[in-house]
Amino acid sequence: MTQQSAKSFPPPSRRFCSAAGRPGHPQVKATHTAKLFSPLLVRHCKKKFNALAPPKKPSKRAGKRTTLSLMANPPVHVVPAMPPPTIAVKAPEPWVENLSLNLMCRECKEDPPNIVEDFSAGDTICGSCGLVLGDRIVDTRSEWRTFTNDDQNNDDPSRVGDGANPLLNGAQLQTDIAFVGGASAKSRDLSRAQNKATHDKSTKTLLAAYKEIGSLCDGLVIPKNVSDTAKHLFKITVDENAFRGKSQETVIAGCIFIACRQCKVPRTFREIFALTKVSKPEIGRIFKALDKFFNGRHERMNAAVVEAGGIPNANGSGFNAAVESTTPKDLCLRFCNQLHLSNKCTSLSQDIAIRAETTGDLAGRSPISTAAACIYMASYLAGEGRSAKEISGVAGVSDGTIRNAYKLMLPNKERLVKPEWIADGRADFQRLPPA
């Protein structure tokens, strides 16, 4: 193309076309409008105006433009994708044990080898030289063992299910037939028959009592071993058919009180009364009756052991031993913890409680009153003074009772406090308030 013919053409961005030459019709760009309009709108307008415009004769200039456009945008030939080659996959062959491979000791090299499988240690050992040839072997033998002491003479020990609960009687692994509303009449009849056949009133009573003991122990904020001890004591009373005339709540309160003493976390009658709503005199009476019952049972068990030629256990069976009374020292630790006193003050109060009990300065006083008075004195000696009203709110005694006991202890302060506490500066008599 020459330079003159190239100048006769207007630039592509200025070329316009009219619809069939009608005047007043808005002019629209025919080509090269990608910068101003979307390609979809341009194609739509071109189709619409080409349909309205009359056919034109092809000219040399149009042919030249077509040639130039083809030279600028040559056609692209798409080569169809070839299908992936097919690979023949062989079916996996079944596993077959290679019997030609034998484990042999590399030291002895005996043939046939003397191999011993120690399943308890999980090792494969050479029986001749003792060399360990392998470890962590799998025991493929039958597991004929049991997890309870009641099935020692049984030929078919239990290998499934949970361990037996010593707090319940009879077989504890059973199947229940559920009945849901809307089921058939046969399902209802089967559920009723199964409940009648497996209904155990004693087990139902024990479960209800255990639930109540657990909730009461949670209210007292005591450890789980105390709850288990109380449940065991209650089961003994049920198995022996003792205290049949007493209410279940009263027996439960007595069992919890004894369990607290046996586990070294004593609680007062007032605390048990506030939790169980059983009166303090009734708790005292059931406590004495339970203590007598457990001591008599312990003596009978020891007598049976002696008759059989054995040696009796002096400490009891763990749950039936005699119960020691609560001492002021046992209460001082818990009361000081609730009053947020330091370890120094706690140790001082316990030491004063032991000396006051030994000397008899507070003879006739209850352990709660003695412990409260010892804490009152020890808190001022250690410089962490607590008022009698604060201590009474924790101990459950009146502040007047604490002051009266303190009046009896004040004249004998040199005898109740160790001289080492005064010499070390951990205690000072000048801090004590007047009686």
Secondary structure, DSSP 4 states (H G I P E B T S, - for coil): --HHHHHHSPPGGG-EE-STT-TTPPPEE-SS-TTTS-HHHHHHHHHHHHHHSPP----HHHHHHHHHHHHHS---PPPPPPPPPP-PPPPPPPP---TT-----TTT--SS--EEEETTTTEEEETTT--EEEE-----S-----SSSTTTT-SS---SSPPPPTTS-S----------TT--HHHHHHHHHHHHHH--HHHHHHHHHHHHHHHHHHHHT--HHHHHHHHHHHHHHHHTT--TTS-HHHHHHHHHHHHHHHTT----HHHHHHHH---HHHHHHHHHHHHHHHHHHHHHHHHHHHHTT----TTTTSSSSPPPPPPHHHHHHHHHHHTT--HHHHHHHHHHHHHHHHHTTTTT--HHHHHHHHHHHHHHHTT----HHHHHHHHSS-HHHHHHHHHHHGGGHHHHS-HHHHHTTS--GGGPPP-
